[in-house]
Amino acid sequence: YLQFYDYIVALFLPLFKNKFFKKRFIFNYIDITQLLKNEYYQKRFNSSSFQGYLNYLFLKRVKNNKIDISLAVNWFENQPIDRGFNLGLKKYYPETSVIGYQGFILPYNYNFHLMPIKKELITGQIPNTIYVIGKNLVSIMKKYCQELNVKTAPAFRFEHIYKNSKKPSNGYTVLVPLPISFDESYSLIKLVIEVHEKLKKNDIRWIIKPHPSLDYEKLKMSFKKWPNNFEENQDKFSNCLLSTSIIIGGSSSTAMEALTYGIPVIISCSRNSIIKNPIPTLIPKTIWGSCYTPNECINELNRLLFETDDLTKRKQNEIGKDIKENYFEPITREKTSAFFS
């Protein structure tokens, strides 16, 4: 539906859309106008904004072709791509119901763009209804704007947590899920290798689960010495969890997914960046911890796994059940119908 002219418009539009800098922007009594200007001029030609403009123009062309839209579902991360999509719908299909779905749990304090502000709601950049996958996520989503219409919907990507059960295993299995970022994966593996060398335990299986888009061979070649007992696993993450004792990981939904099974999680934190912890503060430290150094990681392994008694393990399983109930919605015909109604 897009025409060549639309691509030209989307390409050059950032050169002209800067009228809002004629006024000052004050945040907490501080003038941040120059800060916003610098950010705008540095980032205005990024690919996400370009696709956002195209989404807006696409909906204009669809309307010109007299195509009706009764319902629009937006995988909602509140990025420029989403804003262009939602603005186009509000402009050309004002009567259409627009729902946004966040089928994930990410570090909200780091990815704070996921939580809309009131100005985005007023200007029509937000879906009519935002759906999150757990009831305890509703208040998080409304942190900056209480007027948002936020509801819960089935956790479609996490259906397995209601079907699969963790299998008992001998010894300990440490699962290390690597993120898509090469630098983050490098830092995580560097930590794990140092922990592995310091522990010197023979009853530990070390399972490395690379992200599908990560160049795993390049990562391995980046280290002079790669432990022989590091096992690569390309199976589904949900299957890897069934025989896992503990996870050492980073910033994705995999941490919360593991906790639902009562599997403890250690979040690896970098000294060079903001902490990307996806675990909400309401979840007790009985089942999770964080570390910056190999020694801190070993201390957390001892606390959460090696030195735990039966009472602690039962508490971890109880916490896992509470997390499943409060942060994940089961998939039912009734809830699915309500989502698409």
C-alpha positions as CSV (number, residue, x, y, z in Angstrom):
1,Y,0.0,0.0,0.0
2,L,2.9,2.4,0.6
3,Q,4.0,4.5,-2.3
4,F,7.4,5.8,-3.2
5,Y,6.3,9.3,-2.1
6,D,5.6,7.9,1.4
7,Y,9.2,6.8,1.8
8,I,10.5,10.3,0.8
9,V,8.2,11.9,3.3
10,A,9.2,9.6,6.1
11,L,12.9,10.2,5.2
12,F,12.8,14.0,5.3
13,L,10.0,14.6,7.8
14,P,12.5,14.8,10.8
15,L,14.0,17.9,9.2
16,F,10.8,19.9,9.7
17,K,9.1,18.4,12.8
18,N,10.9,20.5,15.4
19,K,8.5,23.3,16.2
20,F,8.0,22.1,19.8
21,F,11.5,23.5,20.6
22,K,10.1,27.0,20.5
23,K,9.0,26.6,24.1
24,R,11.0,25.6,27.2
25,F,10.7,22.3,28.9
26,I,10.9,22.3,32.7
27,F,11.3,19.0,34.7
28,N,11.4,19.1,38.5
29,Y,12.2,22.9,38.3
30,I,15.2,22.2,35.9
31,D,15.3,23.5,32.4
32,I,16.0,20.5,30.2
33,T,15.3,22.1,26.8
34,Q,18.9,21.9,25.6
35,L,19.2,18.3,26.7
36,L,16.1,17.4,24.7
37,K,17.4,19.3,21.7
38,N,20.6,17.5,21.7
39,E,18.9,14.1,22.0
40,Y,16.5,15.0,19.2
41,Y,19.1,16.1,16.8
42,Q,21.3,13.1,17.4
43,K,18.5,10.5,17.2
44,R,15.9,11.9,14.8
45,F,17.1,9.8,11.8
46,N,17.1,6.4,13.6
47,S,15.5,3.5,11.8
48,S,12.8,3.1,14.5
49,S,11.4,6.6,13.9
50,F,11.5,6.0,10.1
51,Q,9.4,2.9,10.5
52,G,7.1,4.7,12.9
53,Y,6.4,7.3,10.2
54,L,5.8,4.6,7.6
55,N,3.4,2.8,10.0
56,Y,1.4,6.1,10.2
57,L,1.4,6.6,6.4
58,F,0.6,2.9,5.9
59,L,-2.7,3.3,7.8
60,K,-3.5,6.4,5.8
61,R,-3.1,4.4,2.6
62,V,-5.2,1.5,4.0
63,K,-8.0,4.0,4.8
64,N,-7.7,5.5,1.3
65,N,-8.3,2.0,-0.1
66,K,-11.6,1.9,1.9
67,I,-10.4,-1.1,4.1
68,D,-12.2,-1.4,7.4
69,I,-10.4,-2.3,10.6
70,S,-12.6,-3.6,13.4
71,L,-9.7,-4.4,15.9
72,A,-6.0,-3.6,16.0
73,V,-3.5,-5.5,18.2
74,N,-0.2,-3.8,18.8
75,W,2.8,-5.7,20.3
76,F,3.3,-2.7,22.6
77,E,6.8,-1.7,23.7
78,N,6.0,2.1,23.4
79,Q,8.7,2.7,20.9
80,P,8.5,5.1,17.9
81,I,7.3,2.1,15.7
82,D,4.3,1.7,18.1
83,R,3.6,5.4,18.3
84,G,3.4,5.8,14.6
85,F,1.1,2.8,14.4
86,N,-1.2,4.0,17.2
87,L,-1.3,7.6,15.9
88,G,-2.3,6.4,12.4
89,L,-5.1,4.3,13.9
90,K,-6.3,7.2,16.1
91,K,-6.2,9.6,13.1
92,Y,-7.7,7.5,10.3
93,Y,-9.7,4.9,12.3
94,P,-11.0,6.8,15.4
95,E,-13.8,4.3,16.0
96,T,-11.5,1.2,15.9
97,S,-10.6,-0.5,19.1
98,V,-6.8,-0.5,19.6
99,I,-5.3,-2.9,22.1
100,G,-1.6,-3.1,23.2
101,Y,-0.2,-6.4,24.4
102,Q,3.0,-6.7,26.5
103,G,3.7,-10.4,26.5
104,F,6.9,-10.1,28.6
105,I,8.4,-9.0,31.9
106,L,11.5,-6.8,31.5
107,P,13.5,-4.6,33.8
108,Y,11.0,-1.7,34.0
109,N,13.3,0.6,35.9
110,Y,15.8,0.3,33.0
111,N,13.3,0.1,30.2
112,F,11.1,2.9,31.6
113,H,9.8,3.8,28.2
114,L,7.5,0.7,28.5
115,M,5.4,2.7,31.1
116,P,3.6,5.5,29.2
117,I,3.3,9.0,30.5
118,K,0.2,11.2,30.5
119,K,1.4,13.3,27.5
120,E,1.6,10.2,25.3
121,L,-1.9,9.3,26.3
122,I,-3.3,12.8,25.6
123,T,-1.6,12.9,22.1
124,G,-3.0,9.6,21.0
125,Q,0.2,7.5,21.0
126,I,-1.1,4.9,23.4
127,P,-3.6,2.0,22.6
128,N,-7.1,2.3,24.1
129,T,-6.3,-0.6,26.4
130,I,-2.9,-2.0,27.4
131,Y,-2.8,-5.7,28.4
132,V,-0.1,-7.1,30.7
133,I,0.4,-10.8,31.5
134,G,-0.1,-10.6,35.3
135,K,-2.2,-8.7,37.8
136,N,0.9,-7.4,39.7
137,L,2.1,-5.8,36.5
138,V,-0.9,-3.5,36.3
139,S,0.3,-1.0,38.9
140,I,3.8,-1.1,37.4
141,M,2.4,-0.1,34.0
142,K,0.4,2.8,35.5
143,K,3.4,4.2,37.4
144,Y,3.6,7.4,35.4
145,C,0.0,7.7,34.3
146,Q,-2.9,6.5,36.5
147,E,-5.4,7.3,33.7
148,L,-4.2,4.4,31.6
149,N,-6.7,1.6,30.9
150,V,-4.6,-1.5,31.9
151,K,-6.0,-5.1,32.1
152,T,-4.6,-8.6,32.2
153,A,-4.5,-11.0,29.3
154,P,-3.2,-14.6,28.9
155,A,0.6,-15.1,29.0
156,F,0.6,-16.7,25.6
157,R,4.4,-17.2,25.4
158,F,4.5,-18.9,28.8
159,E,1.9,-21.6,28.4
160,H,4.4,-24.3,29.4
161,I,4.7,-23.1,33.0
162,Y,1.2,-24.5,33.5
163,K,1.9,-27.8,31.7
164,N,5.5,-28.8,32.6
165,S,6.9,-29.9,36.0
166,K,10.5,-29.6,37.1
167,K,12.3,-33.0,37.2
168,P,14.3,-34.1,40.2
169,S,18.0,-34.5,39.4
170,N,21.2,-35.6,41.0
171,G,23.9,-33.0,41.7
172,Y,23.6,-29.4,40.6
173,T,22.8,-27.9,37.2
174,V,23.7,-24.3,36.6
175,L,21.9,-22.8,33.5
176,V,23.4,-19.7,31.9
177,P,21.0,-18.1,29.3
178,L,22.9,-15.7,27.1
179,P,21.2,-12.5,25.9
180,I,21.2,-11.2,22.3
181,S,23.8,-8.5,23.1
182,F,27.3,-9.7,22.4
183,D,28.9,-7.4,25.0
184,E,26.4,-8.5,27.7
185,S,27.0,-12.2,26.9
186,Y,30.7,-11.6,27.0
187,S,30.5,-10.1,30.5
188,L,28.2,-12.8,31.7
189,I,30.4,-15.6,30.5
190,K,33.5,-13.9,31.8
191,L,31.9,-13.9,35.3
192,V,30.7,-17.6,35.0
193,I,34.2,-18.8,33.9
194,E,35.8,-17.1,36.9
195,V,33.1,-18.6,39.2
196,H,33.7,-22.0,37.7
197,E,37.5,-21.8,38.3
198,K,37.1,-20.7,41.9
199,L,34.5,-23.2,42.9
200,K,36.3,-26.4,41.7
201,K,33.2,-28.5,42.3
202,N,32.9,-31.7,40.2
203,D,29.2,-32.3,40.8
204,I,28.1,-29.2,38.8
205,R,26.8,-29.3,35.2
206,W,27.3,-26.0,33.5
207,I,24.7,-25.5,30.7
208,I,25.1,-22.5,28.3
209,K,21.9,-21.5,26.4
210,P,22.8,-19.0,23.7
211,H,20.3,-16.6,22.3
212,P,19.3,-17.7,18.8
213,S,20.6,-14.4,17.3
214,L,23.9,-14.4,19.2
215,D,27.2,-15.4,17.4
216,Y,28.1,-18.1,19.9
217,E,31.2,-19.3,18.1
218,K,32.6,-15.8,18.0
219,L,31.9,-15.5,21.7
220,K,33.8,-18.7,22.4
221,M,36.7,-17.5,20.3
222,S,36.9,-14.3,22.4
223,F,38.2,-16.3,25.4
224,K,41.7,-17.8,25.5
225,K,40.4,-20.7,27.6
226,W,37.0,-22.2,27.3
227,P,36.0,-24.7,30.0
228,N,35.7,-28.2,28.6
229,N,32.6,-29.0,30.8
230,F,30.6,-26.0,29.5
231,E,27.7,-27.7,27.6
232,E,25.9,-25.8,24.9
233,N,22.2,-26.4,24.7
234,Q,20.1,-25.3,21.7
235,D,16.8,-26.8,23.0
236,K,13.9,-24.6,24.0
237,F,14.5,-22.6,27.1
238,S,11.3,-24.1,28.7
239,N,12.8,-27.6,28.3
240,C,16.2,-26.5,29.7
241,L,14.5,-25.4,32.9
242,L,13.1,-28.8,33.7
243,S,16.4,-30.1,35.0
244,T,17.9,-26.8,36.2
245,S,19.0,-26.1,39.8
246,I,19.8,-22.4,39.5
247,I,20.1,-19.7,36.8
248,I,22.8,-17.1,36.4
249,G,21.5,-14.6,34.0
250,G,20.6,-11.1,33.0
251,S,17.7,-8.9,32.0
252,S,15.1,-11.0,30.1
253,S,11.8,-12.6,31.0
254,T,13.7,-15.9,31.4
255,A,14.5,-15.0,35.0
256,M,10.8,-14.7,36.0
257,E,10.0,-17.8,34.0
258,A,12.5,-19.8,36.0
259,L,11.2,-18.4,39.3
260,T,7.7,-19.9,38.6
261,Y,9.3,-23.3,38.9
262,G,10.9,-22.4,42.2
263,I,14.3,-22.2,40.5
264,P,16.6,-19.6,42.2
265,V,18.0,-16.9,40.0
266,I,21.2,-14.8,40.3
267,I,21.2,-11.6,38.3
268,S,24.6,-10.7,37.0
269,C,25.1,-6.9,37.3
270,S,27.7,-4.9,35.3
271,R,29.8,-2.2,36.9
272,N,29.8,-0.3,33.6
273,S,26.0,0.2,33.1
274,I,22.7,0.6,34.9
275,I,21.3,-2.6,36.6
276,K,18.9,-4.5,34.3
277,N,17.0,-6.5,36.9
278,P,13.6,-7.9,35.6
279,I,12.6,-9.2,39.1
280,P,10.1,-6.9,40.9
281,T,11.1,-5.7,44.3
282,L,8.1,-7.4,45.9
283,I,9.6,-10.9,45.3
284,P,11.5,-12.1,48.4
285,K,15.2,-12.5,48.2
286,T,14.8,-16.1,49.5
287,I,14.7,-17.1,45.8
288,W,16.9,-14.7,44.1
289,G,20.0,-12.5,44.4
290,S,22.4,-10.3,42.5
291,C,26.1,-10.1,42.1
292,Y,28.9,-7.9,40.6
293,T,31.9,-10.0,41.2
294,P,32.7,-13.8,41.1
295,N,33.0,-13.9,44.9
296,E,29.6,-12.3,45.3
297,C,28.2,-14.9,42.8
298,I,29.7,-17.7,44.8
299,N,28.2,-16.3,48.0
300,E,24.8,-16.3,46.3
301,L,25.2,-19.8,45.0
302,N,26.0,-21.0,48.5
303,R,23.0,-19.1,50.0
304,L,20.4,-20.0,47.3
305,L,21.5,-23.5,46.4
306,F,24.5,-25.3,48.0
307,E,23.6,-24.6,51.6
308,T,19.8,-24.6,51.4
309,D,17.8,-26.9,53.7
310,D,14.5,-28.6,53.0
311,L,12.6,-25.7,54.6
312,T,14.2,-23.1,52.3
313,K,13.6,-25.2,49.2
314,R,9.9,-25.5,50.2
315,K,9.8,-21.7,50.6
316,Q,11.3,-21.3,47.2
317,N,8.6,-23.5,45.7
318,E,5.9,-21.6,47.5
319,I,7.3,-18.3,46.2
320,G,7.4,-19.8,42.7
321,K,3.7,-20.6,42.9
322,D,2.9,-17.1,44.1
323,I,4.9,-15.6,41.2
324,K,3.0,-17.8,38.7
325,E,-0.4,-16.6,40.2
326,N,0.5,-12.9,40.4
327,Y,2.7,-12.3,37.4
328,F,1.3,-14.7,34.8
329,E,-2.2,-15.2,33.5
330,P,-3.2,-18.8,32.5
331,I,-4.5,-19.3,28.9
332,T,-8.2,-20.0,29.0
333,R,-10.9,-19.7,26.3
334,E,-12.7,-17.1,28.5
335,K,-9.6,-14.9,28.9
336,T,-8.6,-15.2,25.3
337,S,-12.1,-14.2,24.1
338,A,-12.1,-11.2,26.4
339,F,-8.7,-10.2,25.0
340,F,-10.0,-10.1,21.4
341,S,-13.4,-8.7,22.1
